[in-house]
Amino acid sequence: MNIEDKDLLSIQEARNLIKNAKKAQNVFSKYSMAEIDNIVESISKAASREGEYLAKLAHTETKFGNWQDKLKKNKFASDRVYEYVKDMKTLGIIGEQDKDKIMDIGIPVGVISALIPSTNPTSTTIYKTLISLKAGNSIIFSPHPAALNSIKRTVQILNSAAVQSGAPEGLISCLSNPTKEATEELMRHKDVNLILATGGSAMVKAAYSSGTPALGVGPGNVPVFIERSADIKSAVKKIFEGKTFDNGTVCSSEQSIITEKVIEEQVKDEIIRQGGYFLKGDKLNKIIQLMEHPSGRINPKIVGKTAADLAKMANIEIPGETKVLLCEEKGVGRDYPFSKEKLTSLLAFYSVENFEEASQLCILLLEYGGLGHTISIHSKNEEIIKEFALQQPASRIVVNTPSSIGAIGYTTKLAPSLTLGSGAIGGSATSDNISPMNLINIRKLAYGIDEVAGNIKSADSIDINTITKMVLEEIKKINIK
C-alpha cells in the first residue's frame, strides 16, 4: 500500500471502530445498573493495579513531567474518580419530585469520541473511560501521536478488564493509526453522539465546529493572587507544590503570581527561600528565546521540564536547589512572554498597589488565554475572597490550595475530573468538572396537575366552532387584525 493511502486507511479504521462501538453500546445500554457498576469497578481496579507501569510508559514516551506524579494522576483517575462515581445513579429513574409529579430518567448519550492530550495521556484515558461507561456509553479514543503507545496500552488494559467482566467487545477502543482525517471522521460521523475533547484551543474549536455535540476544554493560564492577609509561607509552598506537580503539565497549574506592593518583598524573599529563582538580564533573554515558538506559542520542547532542564537547554547557570524560574513581568500580551500559559517550571510575577488592581490584572491574564477556566487566591479575608470570586471570569476559584490539583478535585471537594469545563465565556458547553452526569440525557416524565386556565373546563365538551369564536373575540380585544 502506498504511503499516500495512510489517511484512507485511518478513516476506514475510524469507521470500523464506530460501527463496533455503536453495536456494543446498543447491547451495553440494556445492562442493569448493577452489571454496569461491576464492569466499572473492574476497570478501576485494573487501572490502579497498572498505574505505575502506565506512568513510566507515558513518561518514557513523551518525556513530559515525571513518572512519580503521573502515577499520582493515574491513581487519582482510577481510585478517586471511581469512589466519586461508584454510588452515582446515572441510568433509569434517577430522581423523583413527588410534589410536582416529575420524574428524571437517565439515558446514555451513545457513542463518545474522546480526544486525549500528550501531557496527561494515561490518566485522562482512565478517567474518561470510567465516566463514559458509568453513564452507559461506549468510547473511542483518538490519541495524541506523541503519546500513541501509552494511550493504546492503557486502552488495552481497560478493555481487557471490561470484557472479562462481561462488557461487549468494541465498547472501549482506540485508533491505532491516528491522523487528522481519522480524528475528523470520529468527530463528524453520524453515529458518534458526543465528543469529549481535552487539549489545545485549535483542537477544541474543531470539536465544537464538527456539527456533533461536544464538551471541550482548552487552556488555563491560571493567575494566583497572594492577598495581603495571606499566610505567605504557606501560600508560596502551595503554589510551588502545584506548579511543580508533574512539572506543570496540568492545565490548571499556576501560571502567574500577583501580589500587593505592601507585601511584595516578603513574598519575593519567601519565593527565593523556597527555591524560586528570578531571571534577569542575559539569563532571562536566553530563557525567553528558548520558550518562544515562531508562531507565538510556547516551544513544545520545554513542556513538562524541571527548572534544571530549562537552564541546561538555555545554557545558563542557576542555583542547584531551584524549583521554579520566575520573571518580573510588566504587562499582558504577546510582548510579555511570561504572561501566557506555560506548561513547565516557569512563572510570571506581578506586583500591584491594591486588591482592585490585582483583580483587574487577573481578568486580563484570563482573557489572554484562560477565560472561564481556573483562578486561585491565597487569603485569610473572607470578604475579599468572596468579592474576588464575584469579579473573576473563571469557573473554578480555588482558595488556599495548589490550583493545579485543587481545581481537579485532588485537594478540594470539587468533582474529581481531568476535563474542566470553562463555560460559555471560555467557549465550552459547560463550566462543570465533567462527570458521568454530563454524559447522559435526562428525560422528564411529568404528570398533569393543573387544569387548562380560563373558561375551558374540558376540551372534549367544546366543539371547534366554539373554540374559534372564543379565539376571535380575544383577538379583537387586543386589536390584532
Protein Blocks (a to p, Z undefined) as FASTA:
>chain_A
ZZklmmmmmmmmmmmmmmmmmmmmmmmmmpcfklmmmmmmmmmmmmmmmmmmmmmmmmmm
nopajfklmmmmmmmmmmmmmmmmmmpcfehjfbdcfknopacddddfbjadddddfklm
mlmmmmmmmmmmmnopacdddddfklmmmmmmmmmmmmmmmmmnopaehkaccdfbdcfk
lmmmmmmpmkbcbdcdeddfklmmmmmmnopacdddddfkpacdddfkbcfklmmmmmmm
mmmggghpafkbcfbdcddfklmmmmmmmmmmnopacdehjlmmmmmmmmpcfklpacfk
lgopafklmmmmnopacdfklmbdcdddfbecjklmklpccdbfbdcddddfblmlmmmm
mmmmmmnooghiaccdddfbfklmmmmmmmpccfbdcehiafklmmnommmcbdcdfbdc
ebjknopabfbdcdfklmcccddddddfbdcehjblblklpcfklmmmmmmmmmmmnopZ
Z
